[in-house]
Amino acid sequence: MDRRELADFIRRCRERLGPQEVGLAAGPRRRTPGLRREEVALLAGMSADYLMRLEQARSPQPSTQLLRSLAQALRLDDDERDHLYLLAGHRPPGGRLAGTHVRPGLLYLLDQLTGVPAQIVSDLGDLLAQNTMAQILFGDICVPFDHDHGQDHNIVWRWFNDPRMRAAYPAEEHDYWARLYVADLRAAVARRGSDPVAAALVARLRASGTEFGEVWDRHEVAVRRHSRIRLRHPTVGLIEFDCETLATPAEDQRLELLTAPPGSDTAGHLELLRVVGRESFAG
C-alpha cells in the first residue's frame, strides 16, 4: 500500500469532479474545488472521517469492497480504478471481456503476418481468428476449424474429443499437452470468477467421457506463455515450432505466433507449405 500516492490520487480525483456530474446541487457558497469529502463519503457509503484519513495518508488498508464503492463514487474509468486498487495494495478486478469480437487492428496484424502461422485465441481456448499460414498448416494435419459449418472451435474440447487433432502430435507428448491445456484452462477459469461461459465449458468437458475430468482433478495451474510444438505434417513430416503467446488489450484474448526455432528446418518447411497452400487455394 502506497499511502502517500493513494492519498494524493483520491484527493485529486475528488477535486476534479463537479457536483453536477454526480447529481448534486453546487450551492451558492461552495469554496471547495470539486466535491466535498462528506459528499464523496455519502456517495461511497463510507464515513467522512475514514475518507479524511485516506487523504491524509494515515488510514489502514481499505478493503476491496470499499475501493469498489469509492471508484464508483469518484466516477473512475477502468484504468483509474485499477490504479486505485494497486496503490491500495490490492490486485485490480478483471477488466471487460471482449468475448468473440476481435478488434480490426488485430485482424489487420494477422493479415500482415504472411511468413508464420498466427492465431487469435481466447483464454478459454476458443479459436477466434487465424491467418492464411495457420489455415494451411492446421488444415492439412487435422480437420480445420470452421465457424461457418458448426464445427467446435475450442482447442481444449478438440484435444480431448477429436482424435485427428491429437494424432498430429507425437504420441509420447500427448500427456504433456493434455495437462498443459487443462492447467491453462484452470488458470483462466479462476481469473474469470463466477463466469457462466467458463463454467459451462468445464461442465461440457467433464461430461464428455474423456480423461479430461481426471486431469482437471489434479488441480494443476500453468499459464501458457511459450512452448515448443512438434507436429506431424503429411507434406513435410515432423515440423517444430516455438509458440509465443502475446497479450492483447483484452484480458480474454491473446495472439499466438508459431516461429521457427534457431537452427531448425522449419523456415524452409513453412516456405514449402506456403507455396503448396497457394496452389491449393488457387485450384
N, C-alpha and C positions, 0 to 999 in steps of 0.2 A: 504494500500500500504506500503510495507516494502522497503523503498528506498535503504537502505544500502545493504540488501541481493540481491535486484534486480540488483543493480549496479555491485556487485561482480559476480553474475551469468552471466550477459551479457558479462562482460569483459573476464571472464574465457572461456566462450563458443567461443568468438571471437578469443582468443589467441590460442586455441587448434585446430582451423580449418585452414588447409593449403590452399593456393591459388589454387593449382591443384584440390582440392576437389570441387571447385565451378567454375572451368573452367577458372581461371585466371593464367597468367604467373607469376612465382615467381620473376623474375628480378634479376639482379646481385647485387643490393645494398639494399636488404631487411634486415633490422636490427630488425624490429618489429616481435615478435613471432606471428605466425598465420596471420590473416587478419588485415589490417589497418582499422581504423574507416571509412575512406572515402569509402573503398571497400564494407564494410557491409552496409553503408548508401545507396550506389548505388544499391546494390542488393535488399535492402528492400524498395527502393523508398522513402526514408526519408532524411532529411538534416543531414549532419555530425555534425552540431552544436547541434542538438537535441540529437543525439546519445551520444555525449560527455557529455551533461548534464545528460543523463540517467546513464552513467558510473560514474559520479561524485556525484550521489545521490542528485541532485538538480533540477530535472525536475518535471513538473506537471504530473499527472497520464496519462499514454499513453492510447489511445483508443484500443478497441479490434481489430479493423482493422489494426492498426499499429503493434500490437503484433503478429497478424497472419502473416504479411509480415516479421517481424523480425524473427519469428520462422522458416519460410521457408528459409530466407537468412542464418541463422546460422545452418541449416540442423538439427534441433532438432527432436528427436523422440517424440512419443505421451506423454510419461511420462515427458520428459523435457519441452515440450510445455505446459503441464498442470501446471508444476511448475512455468514457466514464468508467466502464467496468474494469478496464485494465489499470487505470490509475487507482482504483479502489482495491486492487489485488485479486480480482476475480476474472475467470475466463468469460469472455463475451458469449451471449447466446448465439445459436446458429443463425446465419443470415437467410434471406429469402431463397427458396429453391427455384431453379429455372425449369425443372421438370424436363419435358421432351423438346422444348424450344431451344434451338441452337442459334446463337447470335449470328447475324450476317457476316460479321468480321471473322468469326471462326470458320465459317463455311468458305469464305474467300481464302483464308490461310490454307485450308485443306487443298483447295484447287491449285495453289501455288507450289505445294509440296509434290512435285512430279517424280522425284527420284527415289522416294522412300514411302513405304506404306504408313498411313496415318489414320487414326480413328478418333472420334469424339465418343466417349463412353461415360455413362452416369456412374455415380458412386455405388449404385446397386448392381452394376454390370449390364445395363441396357445399352446396346449399341445404337447410337443416335445418328451418326453420320460417318462416312469414310471416303477417302479419296480413291482415285482410279487404281493406283498401285495396290491398295488394300483389297479392292474388289478382285483384281487379277489374282493376287496371292491366295486369299482365303476362298475365293470362288472355285479354285481348282482343287483344293485339298479337302474341302467338305462342302456341304450344301450352303450356298451363300445366304446371308441374312437378307431377307426380302420383306420389307414392311408392307408392300402392296398386296402380297398374297397370303397374309395372315400367319407367316412363319414366326415362331418365337424368336425375339431378338435379344433375349437376355443370355449373356455369356455363361453365367453360372448354371442356369437351367439347361442350356445346351450341353455343357460339360458333363452333367450327370445324366442327361436323358437322350442325348444324340450320339450313338456310337461312332458315327462318321467323323464328328469333331475330335473325339478322343483318339481315334485311330491315326490322326495326323501327327500325334506326339509320340515319341519313343515310349515303349511300354514301361520301362524302368522309371520313368518320370511321372507316371500317372498319379501316384500317391502324393508326390510333391505338389502337383498342380491342383489336385482336389483340396488339399489342406490350405494352399495359398489362396485360392478363390474363396473358400469359406472364411478364412481368417480375415481377409479384406472386407468381405460382406459383413461379418460381425462388427467390425470397427465402424462401418457406415451405418448400420442399424443403430448402434449405440449413439452415434453423433446425432442422428435424427430424432432420438427420443421416441415418444409415442406417435410414430408416423404410421398411418394405416397402410400406405403403399408398401413400406418395408415389411410390416408385419404380415401382409398378405403374401408377399413373395416367399418369406421364410416358411409360412404355413403350407404354401403350394409345394415347395421343395421337400418339406418334411413328409408330405402325403404322396410323394412321387414313387415311393417304394424303392428308392436307390439308397446308396450308402451315405447320402447327404446327412441324414439325421445323426448317424454315428459320428461323422466328422464334426458336425455342429456341436455335439455334446462335449467335445474335447475343450471347448471354450478357448480356442487359440485365437489370438488377435495379432494381425500384422498388416499394416497399411502398405499396399503395393506401390512402391515409388520407382523401382527399377528392377529388372530381372533379365536373365538370359533365356532366350526361347529357341528351341530346336524343333523344326517342322519337317515332315517328310512330304516332298512335293513330287507329283508324278512326272514333271518335266526335268527338274534339276536335281532330284534326290534330296538328301538331307541338307537343309539350309538353316543357318544360325543367325540370330538377331540379338542385339541389345535393345531392350524395350525401356524407354524413358517415359515416365508419367509426369506430365507437366500440369500445374494448376491453372485453372481458368478463373475469370471473375466470379463465376457461380460456384458455390461450395459443392454442389452435387454433380458437377461435370468436370471432366479432365481430358486432356489431349494426350494420346499415346502415340509415340513415334517408334518405329522399328528401324534401327540403323545397323550398318554393317560393323561387326567387331573389328578392331585393328588387326591387319594381317590375315583376314579371312577371305574366302572366295565369294562372300555374299554380294558384294557390289556387282561383280560380273554376273552372278545368277539373277540379280534384280534387273540388270540391263537386258538379259535374255528374256526374262518374263515380260518386261515392258514391250519388247518387240513382238513376242508371240501374242501378248494380250491385244496389241493394236490390230494385228492381223485378224484375231478372233472377233474383235468388235467390228472391224470393217466388213467381215464376212457376214 
